[in-house]
Amino acid sequence: MPGEERRISPAVLIIPVGLGLGLAAALGIGALAAPTRYFSNESVYGKACPIATAYQVPVFDCRISNVTDETITRRMTLWQHGFSYGYMEWRDPIAIESFEVTLKPGASYDYHYDGYGPHCDAEWCCNPQLDLYYAYYYWLEDELGNKSSEVSIYIPPS
């Protein structure tokens, strides 16, 4: 309608390739980059809790690499999701810990979680512990929703 304010949402704007990025720049829209896979070498295994050796804790490793030509800073979160074979149900995913990583172009960071969570104290230093008869899934995810591959560990009944 004449005189009516109209807004263009960059999230839904489609620009034909023939118009180039000049139009996008003129409209204040940044170029949309394809998702970048910067996670690799994901692994998880269980190790005995030193103060309660009947229990295990997860050890998770993942390489985070900057494959762009700019320095990047990302807020990463390590997630755990468990499935109980005894109750045949999923536990809600939990964020084990979050951290920030800044990487220059071409740089990598080898993230290592050694099974001792941020809530560790002198009385109980195995958090999260791995319960028997559960399958656990672990992954890293950044604030943009980019996820590493999920890796899993199964704890059989003793």
Residue frames as a rotation matrix with the C-alpha (Angstrom) as fourth column:
MET 1
0.584 0.812 0.000 0.00
0.812 -0.584 0.000 0.00
0.000 0.000 -1.000 0.00
PRO 2
0.071 -0.549 0.833 1.28
0.374 -0.759 -0.533 3.52
0.925 0.349 0.152 -0.67
GLY 3
0.127 -0.122 0.984 2.82
-0.664 -0.747 -0.007 5.16
0.736 -0.653 -0.176 2.39
GLU 4
0.963 0.229 0.143 3.01
-0.263 0.670 0.694 1.82
0.063 -0.706 0.705 4.22
GLU 5
0.102 -0.974 0.203 6.35
-0.971 -0.053 0.232 0.89
-0.215 -0.221 -0.951 5.73
ARG 6
0.920 0.115 -0.376 7.82
-0.235 0.927 -0.292 -2.31
0.315 0.357 0.880 4.31
ARG 7
0.241 -0.853 0.463 10.64
-0.835 0.061 0.547 -4.29
-0.494 -0.518 -0.698 5.88
ILE 8
0.527 -0.201 -0.826 12.78
-0.512 0.700 -0.497 -6.86
0.679 0.685 0.266 4.18
SER 9
0.757 -0.259 0.600 13.94
-0.452 0.456 0.766 -9.73
-0.472 -0.851 0.228 6.36
PRO 10
-0.058 -0.858 -0.510 17.47
-0.997 0.081 -0.022 -10.85
0.060 0.507 -0.860 5.42
ALA 11
-0.522 -0.144 0.841 16.56
-0.424 0.899 -0.109 -14.34
-0.740 -0.414 -0.530 6.64
VAL 12
0.152 0.678 0.719 14.05
0.413 0.617 -0.670 -14.81
-0.898 0.399 -0.186 3.81
LEU 13
0.533 0.002 -0.846 15.44
-0.601 -0.702 -0.381 -12.56
-0.595 0.712 -0.373 1.08
ILE 14
0.291 -0.426 0.857 16.49
0.614 0.769 0.174 -14.47
-0.733 0.476 0.485 -2.03
ILE 15
0.326 -0.294 -0.899 18.77
-0.576 -0.815 0.057 -12.62
-0.749 0.499 -0.435 -4.44
PRO 16
0.986 -0.001 0.169 19.26
0.132 0.625 -0.769 -14.07
-0.105 0.781 0.616 -7.92
VAL 17
0.290 -0.956 0.041 22.90
0.725 0.248 0.642 -14.90
-0.624 -0.156 0.765 -8.56
GLY 18
0.080 -0.242 0.967 22.97
0.923 -0.348 -0.164 -12.52
0.376 0.906 0.195 -11.55
LEU 19
0.832 0.280 0.479 22.52
0.124 -0.935 0.332 -9.50
0.541 -0.217 -0.813 -9.27
GLY 20
-0.093 -0.992 -0.085 25.73
0.271 0.057 -0.961 -10.32
0.958 -0.112 0.264 -7.42
LEU 21
-0.084 -0.046 -0.995 26.75
0.986 0.141 -0.090 -9.44
0.145 -0.989 0.033 -3.91
GLY 22
-0.894 -0.256 0.368 26.61
0.257 -0.965 -0.047 -5.70
0.367 0.053 0.929 -4.64
LEU 23
-0.076 0.952 0.296 22.86
-0.259 -0.305 0.916 -5.68
0.963 -0.007 0.270 -4.06
ALA 24
0.477 0.209 -0.854 23.26
0.655 0.563 0.504 -7.64
0.586 -0.800 0.132 -0.86
ALA 25
-0.515 -0.741 -0.431 25.88
0.854 -0.397 -0.336 -5.17
0.078 -0.541 0.837 0.34
ALA 26
-0.768 0.275 0.579 23.67
-0.065 -0.932 0.356 -2.22
0.637 0.236 0.734 -0.61
LEU 27
0.305 0.952 -0.009 20.83
-0.188 0.069 0.980 -3.71
0.933 -0.298 0.201 1.42
GLY 28
-0.068 -0.428 0.901 23.14
-0.960 -0.218 -0.175 -4.36
0.271 -0.877 -0.396 4.37
ILE 29
0.894 0.382 0.233 22.94
-0.424 0.890 0.167 -8.11
-0.144 -0.248 0.958 4.09
GLY 30
-0.116 -0.972 0.202 26.10
-0.818 0.209 0.537 -10.12
-0.564 -0.103 -0.819 4.73
ALA 31
-0.144 -0.012 -0.989 26.92
-0.785 0.610 0.107 -12.97
0.602 0.792 -0.097 2.41
LEU 32
0.668 0.420 0.615 25.58
-0.701 0.631 0.331 -16.26
-0.249 -0.653 0.716 3.71
ALA 33
-0.384 -0.882 -0.273 28.44
-0.913 0.406 -0.028 -18.71
0.136 0.238 -0.962 4.00
ALA 34
0.321 0.396 -0.860 27.98
-0.288 0.906 0.310 -22.43
0.902 0.149 0.405 3.68
PRO 35
0.934 0.023 0.356 28.22
-0.353 0.210 0.912 -24.25
-0.054 -0.978 0.204 7.00
THR 36
0.103 -0.977 -0.187 31.83
-0.738 0.051 -0.672 -24.87
0.666 0.207 -0.716 7.95
ARG 37
0.901 0.088 -0.424 32.83
0.161 0.841 0.517 -28.19
0.402 -0.534 0.744 9.44
TYR 38
0.152 -0.891 0.428 35.49
-0.622 -0.423 -0.659 -27.38
0.768 -0.166 -0.619 11.97
PHE 39
0.373 -0.017 0.928 35.16
-0.821 0.461 0.338 -30.43
-0.433 -0.887 0.158 14.21
SER 40
0.379 -0.251 -0.891 37.16
-0.525 0.734 -0.430 -33.63
0.762 0.631 0.146 13.73
ASN 41
-0.514 -0.704 -0.491 38.69
-0.108 0.620 -0.777 -36.59
0.851 -0.346 -0.395 15.58
GLU 42
0.100 0.643 0.760 35.76
-0.928 -0.216 0.305 -36.96
0.360 -0.735 0.575 17.98
SER 43
-0.309 -0.158 -0.938 36.09
0.073 0.979 -0.189 -39.80
0.948 -0.127 -0.291 20.48
VAL 44
0.190 0.351 0.917 34.75
-0.920 -0.263 0.292 -40.88
0.344 -0.899 0.273 23.86
TYR 45
-0.149 -0.161 -0.976 35.59
0.157 0.970 -0.184 -43.64
0.976 -0.181 -0.119 26.32
GLY 46
0.837 0.466 0.286 34.95
-0.233 -0.169 0.958 -44.35
0.494 -0.869 -0.033 29.97
LYS 47
-0.350 -0.913 -0.209 37.55
-0.042 0.238 -0.970 -44.42
0.936 -0.331 -0.122 32.73
ALA 48
0.075 0.341 -0.937 37.25
0.859 0.455 0.234 -45.43
0.506 -0.823 -0.259 36.35
CYS 49
0.657 0.190 0.729 36.40
-0.199 -0.890 0.411 -42.74
0.727 -0.416 -0.547 38.84
PRO 50
-0.324 -0.932 -0.161 39.41
-0.093 0.201 -0.975 -42.50
0.941 -0.301 -0.152 41.19
ILE 51
-0.738 0.051 0.673 37.31
-0.668 -0.196 -0.718 -42.13
0.095 -0.979 0.178 44.36
ALA 52
0.118 0.778 0.617 34.67
-0.557 0.566 -0.608 -44.73
-0.822 -0.272 0.500 43.40
THR 53
-0.695 -0.648 -0.312 36.22
-0.590 0.266 0.762 -47.21
-0.411 0.714 -0.567 40.99
ALA 54
-0.474 0.616 0.630 32.95
0.546 0.766 -0.338 -49.10
-0.691 0.184 -0.699 40.44
TYR 55
0.656 0.715 -0.240 31.79
0.314 -0.549 -0.775 -46.05
-0.686 0.433 -0.585 38.45
GLN 56
-0.290 -0.707 0.645 33.07
0.940 -0.083 0.331 -44.60
-0.180 0.702 0.689 35.22
VAL 57
0.261 0.281 -0.923 33.28
0.048 -0.959 -0.279 -41.06
-0.964 0.028 -0.264 33.91
PRO 58
0.839 0.087 0.538 33.41
0.525 0.138 -0.840 -39.97
-0.147 0.987 0.071 30.25
VAL 59
-0.194 -0.870 -0.453 36.58
0.188 -0.486 0.853 -38.84
-0.963 0.081 0.258 28.54
PHE 60
0.731 0.539 0.420 35.79
0.554 -0.109 -0.825 -36.86
-0.398 0.835 -0.378 25.37
ASP 61
-0.373 -0.863 -0.341 38.21
0.290 -0.458 0.841 -35.51
-0.881 0.215 0.421 22.78
CYS 62
0.628 0.527 0.572 37.62
0.724 -0.129 -0.677 -33.37
-0.283 0.840 -0.463 19.70
ARG 63
-0.614 -0.788 -0.035 39.76
0.683 -0.553 0.477 -31.19
-0.395 0.270 0.878 17.46
ILE 64
0.645 0.717 -0.263 38.35
0.508 -0.660 -0.554 -27.76
-0.571 0.224 -0.790 16.65
SER 65
-0.447 -0.833 0.326 39.92
0.783 -0.188 0.593 -26.15
-0.433 0.520 0.736 13.57
ASN 66
0.255 0.437 -0.863 39.52
-0.122 -0.870 -0.477 -22.77
-0.959 0.227 -0.169 11.93
VAL 67
-0.229 -0.278 0.933 39.19
0.807 0.481 0.342 -23.48
-0.544 0.831 0.114 8.22
THR 68
0.834 0.510 0.211 38.31
0.547 -0.712 -0.440 -19.86
-0.074 0.482 -0.873 7.36
ASP 69
-0.059 -0.866 0.496 40.61
0.767 -0.357 -0.532 -16.98
0.638 0.349 0.686 6.46
GLU 70
0.094 0.141 0.986 39.53
-0.415 -0.894 0.168 -14.92
0.905 -0.425 -0.025 9.48
THR 71
-0.946 -0.324 0.001 40.11
-0.106 0.304 -0.947 -15.24
0.306 -0.896 -0.322 13.22
ILE 72
0.016 0.991 -0.129 37.03
-0.146 0.130 0.981 -16.79
0.989 0.003 0.147 14.82
THR 73
-0.894 -0.110 0.435 35.77
-0.444 0.076 -0.893 -16.90
0.065 -0.991 -0.116 18.39
ARG 74
-0.126 0.859 -0.497 33.14
-0.272 0.452 0.850 -19.48
0.954 0.242 0.177 19.28
ARG 75
-0.283 0.194 0.939 31.31
-0.949 0.084 -0.303 -20.43
-0.137 -0.977 0.160 22.47
MET 76
-0.421 0.031 -0.907 31.39
-0.380 0.901 0.207 -24.24
0.824 0.432 -0.368 22.62
THR 77
0.087 0.473 0.877 29.27
-0.982 0.191 -0.005 -26.52
-0.170 -0.860 0.481 24.78
LEU 78
-0.875 -0.306 -0.376 29.89
-0.340 0.940 0.027 -30.19
0.345 0.151 -0.926 25.47
TRP 79
0.048 0.982 0.185 26.58
-0.987 0.018 0.159 -32.08
0.153 -0.190 0.970 25.52
GLN 80
-0.974 -0.194 0.114 25.58
-0.213 0.957 -0.196 -35.49
-0.071 -0.215 -0.974 26.88
HIS 81
0.032 0.987 -0.155 22.43
-0.979 0.062 0.193 -37.41
0.200 0.146 0.969 25.97
GLY 82
-0.845 -0.398 0.357 21.69
-0.497 0.831 -0.250 -40.79
-0.197 -0.389 -0.900 27.59
PHE 83
0.073 0.850 -0.521 19.41
-0.773 0.378 0.509 -43.70
0.630 0.366 0.685 26.76
SER 84
-0.383 -0.108 0.917 18.42
-0.813 0.511 -0.279 -46.19
-0.439 -0.852 -0.284 29.45
TYR 85
-0.556 0.167 -0.814 18.11
-0.469 0.746 0.473 -49.76
0.686 0.645 -0.336 28.21
GLY 86
-0.933 0.239 -0.270 16.58
0.360 0.570 -0.739 -50.71
-0.023 -0.786 -0.618 31.58
TYR 87
-0.314 0.842 -0.439 13.72
0.186 -0.399 -0.898 -48.20
-0.931 -0.364 -0.031 31.35
MET 88
-0.318 0.110 0.942 13.78
0.940 0.168 0.298 -47.88
-0.126 0.980 -0.157 27.55
GLU 89
0.824 0.566 -0.014 13.72
0.562 -0.820 -0.104 -44.10
-0.071 0.078 -0.994 27.73
TRP 90
0.016 -0.785 0.619 15.88
0.614 -0.481 -0.626 -41.11
0.789 0.390 0.475 26.88
ARG 91
0.044 -0.109 -0.993 17.27
0.850 -0.519 0.094 -38.74
-0.525 -0.848 0.070 29.49
ASP 92
0.969 0.240 -0.051 17.13
0.192 -0.871 -0.453 -35.06
-0.153 0.429 -0.890 28.67
PRO 93
0.288 -0.909 0.301 20.35
0.644 -0.048 -0.763 -33.75
0.709 0.413 0.572 27.10
ILE 94
0.834 -0.104 -0.543 22.59
0.412 -0.537 0.736 -31.93
-0.368 -0.837 -0.405 29.59
ALA 95
0.662 -0.677 0.323 25.26
-0.184 -0.564 -0.805 -29.33
0.727 0.473 -0.498 28.99
ILE 96
0.579 -0.511 -0.636 28.35
0.787 0.553 0.273 -30.61
0.212 -0.658 0.722 30.76
GLU 97
0.024 -0.560 -0.828 30.51
0.547 -0.686 0.480 -27.54
-0.837 -0.465 0.290 30.29
SER 98
0.875 0.203 0.440 30.91
0.479 -0.506 -0.717 -24.49
0.077 0.838 -0.540 28.08
PHE 99
0.041 -0.904 -0.425 34.04
0.530 -0.341 0.776 -22.67
-0.847 -0.257 0.466 27.02
GLU 100
0.893 0.164 -0.420 35.17
-0.211 -0.671 -0.711 -20.06
-0.398 0.723 -0.564 24.54
VAL 101
0.101 -0.875 0.473 37.82
0.672 0.411 0.616 -20.69
-0.734 0.256 0.630 21.93
THR 102
0.746 -0.008 -0.666 39.52
-0.410 -0.794 -0.449 -18.17
-0.525 0.608 -0.596 19.62
LEU 103
0.218 -0.638 0.739 41.43
0.595 0.687 0.418 -19.49
-0.774 0.349 0.529 16.63
LYS 104
-0.141 -0.378 -0.915 43.50
-0.585 -0.714 0.385 -17.74
-0.799 0.589 -0.121 13.98
PRO 105
0.641 0.387 -0.663 43.13
-0.767 0.296 -0.569 -18.88
-0.024 0.873 0.487 10.36
GLY 106
0.240 -0.512 -0.825 44.41
-0.419 0.712 -0.563 -22.45
0.876 0.481 -0.044 9.98
ALA 107
-0.662 -0.520 0.541 44.83
-0.685 0.126 -0.717 -22.95
0.304 -0.845 -0.440 13.75
SER 108
0.119 0.664 -0.738 43.41
-0.010 0.744 0.668 -25.90
0.993 -0.072 0.095 15.71
TYR 109
-0.322 -0.130 0.938 42.61
-0.925 -0.165 -0.341 -26.59
0.199 -0.978 -0.067 19.35
ASP 110
-0.455 0.130 -0.881 42.51
0.043 0.991 0.125 -30.11
0.890 0.019 -0.456 20.78
TYR 111
0.021 0.590 0.807 39.69
-0.897 -0.345 0.275 -30.08
0.441 -0.730 0.522 23.30
HIS 112
-0.545 -0.205 -0.813 39.92
0.131 0.937 -0.324 -32.69
0.828 -0.282 -0.484 26.08
TYR 113
0.238 0.636 0.734 37.30
-0.843 -0.240 0.481 -33.35
0.482 -0.733 0.479 28.74
ASP 114
-0.623 -0.708 -0.334 38.72
-0.441 0.670 -0.597 -35.68
0.646 -0.225 -0.729 31.39
GLY 115
-0.200 0.640 -0.742 35.51
0.437 0.736 0.517 -36.72
0.877 -0.221 -0.427 33.16
TYR 116
-0.441 0.034 -0.897 35.59
0.875 -0.207 -0.438 -34.26
-0.201 -0.978 0.062 36.02
GLY 117
0.168 0.684 0.710 32.80
0.820 -0.497 0.284 -31.73
0.547 0.535 -0.644 35.58
PRO 118
-0.363 -0.296 0.884 32.59
0.005 -0.949 -0.316 -28.13
0.932 -0.110 0.346 36.70
HIS 119
0.536 0.633 0.559 30.67
-0.591 -0.192 0.783 -29.19
0.603 -0.750 0.271 39.83
CYS 120
0.230 -0.553 -0.801 33.59
0.418 0.799 -0.432 -31.23
0.879 -0.235 0.415 41.17
ASP 121
0.494 -0.151 0.857 34.27
-0.744 -0.584 0.326 -30.91
0.451 -0.798 -0.400 44.87
ALA 122
-0.492 -0.825 0.277 36.31
-0.843 0.372 -0.389 -32.79
0.218 -0.425 -0.879 47.45
GLU 123
-0.222 0.466 0.857 33.48
-0.585 0.639 -0.499 -35.19
-0.780 -0.612 0.131 48.32
TRP 124
0.360 0.405 0.840 32.52
0.430 0.727 -0.535 -36.29
-0.828 0.554 0.087 44.81
CYS 125
-0.171 -0.556 -0.814 34.75
-0.501 -0.662 0.558 -35.62
-0.848 0.503 -0.165 41.84
CYS 126
-0.907 -0.073 0.414 33.13
0.284 0.621 0.731 -37.87
-0.311 0.780 -0.543 39.26
ASN 127
0.114 0.953 -0.279 30.46
0.320 -0.301 -0.898 -35.78
-0.941 0.013 -0.339 37.65
PRO 128
0.343 0.934 0.096 28.86
-0.939 0.340 0.055 -36.84
0.019 -0.109 0.994 35.41
GLN 129
-0.555 -0.444 0.703 29.15
-0.471 0.865 0.174 -40.50
-0.685 -0.234 -0.690 36.28
LEU 130
-0.474 0.349 -0.808 28.11
-0.754 0.313 0.577 -43.11
0.455 0.883 0.114 33.74
ASP 131
0.011 0.592 0.806 25.27
-0.842 0.440 -0.311 -45.33
-0.539 -0.675 0.504 34.94
LEU 132
-0.809 -0.272 0.520 25.06
-0.067 0.923 0.378 -49.03
-0.583 0.271 -0.766 34.14
TYR 133
-0.325 0.675 0.662 22.89
0.811 0.560 -0.173 -50.18
-0.487 0.481 -0.729 31.26
TYR 134
0.607 0.440 -0.661 23.00
0.077 -0.861 -0.502 -46.79
-0.791 0.254 -0.557 29.51
ALA 135
0.025 -0.572 0.820 24.21
0.997 -0.048 -0.065 -45.61
0.077 0.819 0.569 26.13
TYR 136
0.372 0.002 -0.928 25.63
0.349 -0.927 0.137 -42.08
-0.860 -0.375 -0.346 26.27
TYR 137
0.375 -0.183 0.909 26.10
0.897 -0.175 -0.406 -39.74
0.233 0.967 0.099 23.33
TYR 138
0.187 -0.437 -0.880 28.49
0.490 -0.735 0.469 -36.77
-0.852 -0.518 0.076 23.34
TRP 139
0.199 -0.197 0.960 29.07
0.925 -0.285 -0.250 -33.86
0.323 0.938 0.126 20.99
LEU 140
-0.616 -0.357 -0.703 30.34
0.501 -0.866 0.000 -30.31
-0.608 -0.352 0.712 20.89
GLU 141
0.218 0.692 0.688 28.08
0.955 -0.295 -0.005 -27.55
0.200 0.659 -0.725 19.63
ASP 142
-0.855 -0.517 -0.034 28.75
0.516 -0.843 -0.155 -23.86
0.051 -0.150 0.987 19.11
GLU 143
-0.514 0.659 -0.549 26.39
0.134 -0.571 -0.810 -20.94
-0.847 -0.490 0.206 19.66
LEU 144
-0.485 0.312 -0.817 25.50
-0.837 -0.436 0.330 -20.97
-0.253 0.844 0.473 15.96
GLY 145
0.555 0.753 0.353 24.23
-0.650 0.657 -0.380 -24.56
-0.518 -0.018 0.855 16.11
ASN 146
0.247 -0.562 -0.789 27.23
-0.718 0.441 -0.539 -26.18
0.651 0.700 -0.295 14.39
LYS 147
0.730 0.111 0.674 27.67
-0.588 0.603 0.538 -29.66
-0.347 -0.790 0.506 15.86
SER 148
-0.526 -0.845 -0.094 30.46
-0.836 0.493 0.241 -32.18
-0.158 0.205 -0.966 15.91
SER 149
-0.165 0.413 -0.895 29.66
-0.325 0.835 0.445 -35.78
0.931 0.364 -0.004 15.11
GLU 150
0.524 0.377 0.764 28.04
-0.848 0.144 0.510 -37.61
0.082 -0.915 0.395 18.02
VAL 151
-0.434 -0.638 -0.636 30.15
-0.398 0.769 -0.501 -40.32
0.808 0.036 -0.587 19.60
SER 152
0.543 0.779 0.314 28.78
-0.680 0.188 0.709 -42.87
0.493 -0.598 0.632 22.04
ILE 153
-0.759 -0.651 -0.034 29.69
-0.477 0.591 -0.651 -45.22
0.444 -0.477 -0.758 24.83
TYR 154
0.398 0.869 -0.295 27.62
-0.391 0.451 0.802 -48.07
0.830 -0.204 0.519 26.27
ILE 155
-0.573 -0.494 0.653 27.93
-0.797 0.150 -0.586 -49.12
0.191 -0.856 -0.479 29.92
PRO 156
-0.128 0.544 -0.830 26.77
-0.174 0.811 0.558 -52.75
0.976 0.216 -0.009 30.24
PRO 157
0.771 0.400 0.496 25.38
-0.564 0.068 0.823 -54.18
0.295 -0.914 0.278 33.48
SER 158
-0.258 -0.950 0.177 28.09
-0.931 0.196 -0.307 -55.69
0.257 -0.244 -0.935 35.65
